[in-house]
Amino acid sequence: MGLFNRSKKLPADRRPPLERDERVLAWAPVAVGDGTVVVTNLGLWLPAAERRLGWHEVHKAIWSGRELAITAAEQVAERDGYLVMGDRPVDTFELPEPGAVPAQVRLRVTGSVFHTVHHPLPGGGVRIAARRAPGVDGVTWTVRYDPGTRTDDPEIVAETDRMVRAAQEASALAD
């Protein structure tokens, strides 16, 4: 199986439990074990995962030329009009025959981002983002604080609320 040869179908024993409208776009076996990274129109199935990671849940994806490193986001708090997100541990997979997996991951993660901006805050900063989730109308607004930012400081929370509202209003005007 060559680097660009993905004409073969994903073997049935490596196929995750797809939803009715979910399609496999690319796949690649991992170097160690019998795991497979599977890219679909709805998200990313990682080896030994019990569920699909939606494109809007992927905070960062890095392709080294041999390894795919995925940093997924997790909700740590919910505030009025947005979610506060944190990073889960990085999952790294060596893909000796990556095929279209890296390109599809990049395309899908980037395509899920509707709006993103970083603002400095005392002691750190915050990234405000609006992401599209497959099969869901509209966007989900999230914030991710830089390490060291005091997320429990009432002034930081109030400033974050103000910045998110301003981003939401600006994006509504752009529609």
C-alpha positions as MATLAB code, in Angstrom:
seq = 'MGLFNRSKKLPADRRPPLERDERVLAWAPVAVGDGTVVVTNLGLWLPAAERRLGWHEVHKAIWSGRELAITAAEQVAERDGYLVMGDRPVDTFELPEPGAVPAQVRLRVTGSVFHTVHHPLPGGGVRIAARRAPGVDGVTWTVRYDPGTRTDDPEIVAETDRMVRAAQEASALAD';
ca = [
       0.000    0.000    0.000;
       1.746    3.198   -1.157;
       1.708    6.620    0.440;
      -1.103    7.946   -1.762;
      -2.957    4.677   -2.305;
      -6.148    4.784   -0.297;
      -8.309    3.227   -2.975;
      -8.761    0.217   -0.708;
     -11.768    0.338    1.544;
     -11.366    0.488    5.275;
     -11.388   -3.131    6.489;
     -14.616   -4.024    8.298;
     -12.751   -5.003   11.474;
     -11.266   -1.479   11.668;
     -14.508    0.370   10.930;
     -15.856    2.397   13.870;
     -19.600    2.463   14.662;
     -20.553    5.164   12.151;
     -23.804    7.099   12.215;
     -26.224    6.687    9.313;
     -25.023    9.807    7.449;
     -21.366    9.494    8.409;
     -18.864    8.796    5.607;
     -15.245    7.659    5.805;
     -13.037   10.227    4.026;
      -9.578    8.869    4.874;
      -7.931    6.367    7.154;
      -4.475    5.235    8.178;
      -3.184    2.364   10.294;
      -1.026    3.269   13.281;
       2.541    1.961   13.456;
       2.121    0.011   16.696;
      -0.782   -2.353   17.314;
      -3.811   -2.826   15.142;
      -5.332    0.629   15.616;
      -6.549    2.915   12.873;
      -7.118    6.660   12.622;
     -10.372    7.220   10.719;
     -11.436   10.599    9.321;
     -15.136   11.079    8.600;
     -17.291   13.998    7.583;
     -18.430   14.275   11.225;
     -15.155   13.873   13.079;
     -12.123   11.844   13.949;
     -12.047    8.306   15.303;
      -8.816    7.588   17.165;
      -7.518    4.109   18.036;
      -9.279    2.601   21.052;
     -11.717    5.547   21.197;
     -15.225    4.722   22.278;
     -16.653    7.725   20.480;
     -15.934   10.072   17.629;
     -14.158   13.335   18.362;
     -16.168   16.018   16.547;
     -14.182   18.516   14.471;
     -15.279   21.315   16.790;
     -13.707   19.387   19.696;
     -10.219   19.306   18.188;
      -8.272   22.206   19.684;
      -5.038   21.470   17.874;
      -3.763   18.964   15.326;
      -0.067   18.789   14.431;
       1.396   16.669   11.654;
       5.171   16.140   11.976;
       5.543   14.258    8.727;
       5.298   10.950   10.567;
       3.218   11.552   13.699;
      -0.235   13.035   14.166;
      -0.663   14.790   17.527;
      -4.240   15.618   18.534;
      -5.158   17.926   21.399;
      -8.853   17.636   22.140;
     -10.812   20.225   24.062;
     -12.988   19.551   27.075;
     -15.590   21.760   28.686;
     -14.538   22.974   32.137;
     -17.294   25.543   32.749;
     -20.402   27.039   31.182;
     -21.106   30.745   31.303;
     -23.857   32.897   29.849;
     -23.495   32.543   26.070;
     -20.235   30.569   25.930;
     -18.267   27.593   27.204;
     -14.894   27.637   28.956;
     -12.643   24.975   27.463;
      -9.444   23.277   28.557;
      -7.091   20.874   26.832;
      -7.165   17.130   27.284;
      -3.841   15.277   27.176;
      -2.264   15.101   23.730;
      -2.775   11.847   21.800;
       0.059   11.060   19.380;
      -0.087    8.412   16.651;
       2.693    7.352   14.320;
       1.245    6.915   10.833;
       3.779    5.268    8.496;
       1.273    5.388    5.601;
      -0.814    8.493    6.362;
      -2.519    8.825    2.995;
      -4.959   11.748    3.066;
      -5.407   11.715    6.855;
      -3.210   14.772    7.673;
      -4.698   16.881    4.877;
      -8.277   15.936    5.765;
      -7.712   16.629    9.479;
      -6.305   20.074    8.688;
      -9.132   20.872    6.275;
     -11.863   19.750    8.678;
     -10.465   21.376   11.841;
      -9.819   24.670   10.039;
     -13.252   24.501    8.430;
     -14.943   24.203   11.814;
     -13.595   27.602   12.931;
     -16.009   30.466   12.262;
     -14.260   33.122   14.355;
     -11.130   33.245   16.503;
      -9.283   36.065   18.244;
      -6.821   36.301   21.136;
      -6.989   39.057   23.758;
      -4.427   39.864   26.455;
      -5.641   39.815   30.052;
      -3.829   40.565   33.311;
      -1.513   37.612   33.945;
      -2.192   35.948   30.592;
      -4.832   36.059   27.915;
      -7.875   34.414   26.394;
      -8.703   33.004   22.972;
     -12.318   33.492   21.955;
     -13.592   31.167   19.250;
     -16.817   30.275   17.529;
     -16.885   26.775   16.066;
     -19.288   24.956   13.774;
     -20.346   21.470   14.846;
     -21.355   18.975   12.144;
     -25.126   18.634   11.932;
     -25.799   21.608   14.232;
     -27.121   24.975   13.068;
     -25.166   28.016   14.191;
     -21.927   28.151   16.136;
     -20.783   27.399   19.663;
     -18.822   30.165   21.387;
     -15.888   29.087   23.515;
     -12.990   30.595   25.425;
      -9.651   29.059   26.303;
      -7.494   30.872   28.827;
      -3.723   31.019   28.542;
      -1.806   29.223   31.310;
      -1.399   31.475   34.325;
      -4.581   33.479   33.715;
      -6.689   33.749   36.875;
      -9.935   32.278   35.585;
     -11.643   32.651   38.975;
     -10.956   36.404   39.232;
     -14.316   38.247   38.961;
     -12.710   41.062   36.943;
     -11.242   38.562   34.450;
     -14.630   36.827   34.135;
     -16.428   40.168   33.617;
     -13.895   41.248   30.974;
     -14.195   37.875   29.233;
     -18.003   38.213   29.231;
     -17.676   41.668   27.665;
     -15.223   40.478   24.974;
     -17.368   37.462   24.059;
     -20.489   39.644   23.741;
     -18.550   42.078   21.531;
     -17.320   39.219   19.309;
     -20.830   37.796   19.062;
     -22.280   41.186   18.115;
     -19.533   41.830   15.552;
     -20.014   38.423   13.944;
     -23.793   38.939   13.794;
     -23.217   42.223   11.917;
     -20.950   40.425    9.448;
     -23.614   37.844    8.505;
];
